[in-house]
Amino acid sequence: MATQHARSAARAMIAPAVFLLLVWMLIPLCMTLYFSVHDYRPLRGTFECCEGLDNYIRFVSSGAFQDSVLTTIMMVGGILVITVGGGILLALLLDQAIWGRDIVRILVIAPFFVMPTVSALVWKNMFMNPVNGLFAHLWQFFGLQPVEWLTQLPLFSIIMIVSWQWLPFATLILLTAMQSLNSEQLEAAEMDGAGAVNRFGYIILPHLARAITVVILIQTIFLLSIFAEIFVTTGGAFDTRTLTYLVYQRVIESQNIGLGSAGGILAVILANIIAIGLMRIVGKNLDK
């Protein structure tokens, strides 16, 4: 147990970093709050004070807001299903004693270190290009018409791109949790005649419950702010405009700083509500 002197010394050493972090976060947040109650449109030379909640009401009442929230939920939900499900399957595979397992693990984890913009450009030009893309050549090989992924299946395409990048993270967390499982339990269940499906459903999956909730929590917090992949591929068109991208359009493209700032505050509030709810779920699982 740390002594009182050690705890005081630790607080004193981390205090500067915590202070700088709070300043780094609070200044942009306060500026956003300030602009959100103003009618600030720099290209028109408009800067009027005391709009109150008008910007918030205008942002929420627009049809674009409702569509962007729905798109965000569908996108995050689809990515979580793919990454968690695929992560469990890959973790099961990488936990087996196969030849070249270490090399396979490195290859599986590698996409997580690729920048989102680079990942989106690779998928857009190398895989999903309807003329020269790998998928187009594969479709033509089987005598099928190539798919224009980013116009015919835009939401699905972005879900696949982001899932490819986040799948290694889920796999790594789930593999670590799987390797902490006592092998004697699996051996005893196998000796008692339990099949692979029963061993997975009654032993492995309950053991992974905590790791799955942690993966969902961390990924959801980051996925709520998806931007680069949308900007590079569809530019927010074809029903791929998330709440974050809508705020960007209001601030940068429409140059309505007040309206965009109100949307940013609303996005922060919604993200915190979701994060707090998920943290409660995680806390309950960790207490079991």
Secondary structure, 3 states (H helix, E strand, C coil): CCCHHHHHHHHHHHHHHHHHHHHHHHHHHHHHHHHHCCEEEHHHCEEECCCCCHHHHHHHHCHHHHHHHHHHHHHHHHHHHHHHHHHHHHHHHHCCCCCCHHHHHHHHHHHHHCCHHHHHHHHHHHHCCCCCCHHHHHHHHCCCCCCCHHHHCHHHHHHHHHHHHHHHHHHHHHHHHHHCCCHHHHHHHHHCCCCHHHHHHHHHHHHCHHHHHHHHHHHHHHHCCCCHHHHHHCCCCCCCCCHHHHHHHHHHHCCCHHHHHHHHHHHHHHHHHHHHHHHHHHHHHHHC
